[in-house]
Amino acid sequence: MNEFRWENVVCEDAYSYLHCLKNGYEFNYVKDAEIQYRSPQNLGDHLKQSLRFNSGRQHLENTFGKNFVS
């Protein structure tokens, strides 16, 4: 794979992970890795996040196949 092209997806992290797996790349555990994540601060934010997740999951299933995403 010489080039990585982003599709218009709302779930960039999952898309990049599945794309790399599909192309034969492996992931390694990095003990000292740090993740910064902010949880939804209210119900409205939570609902928006849930809608993005469901929409993104459908896109991933259409792109990589339902068995690959599950």
QUIDAFEN-V27198 format. One record per helix or strand of 3 or more residues. SS is the DSSP state (H for helix, E for strand). FROM is the first residue (numbers start at 1). TO is the last residue. If there is no record, write none. Layout:
ss=[SS	SS]
from=[FROM	FROM]
to=[TO	TO]
This chain:
ss=[H	H	H]
from=[12	43	66]
to=[22	64	69]
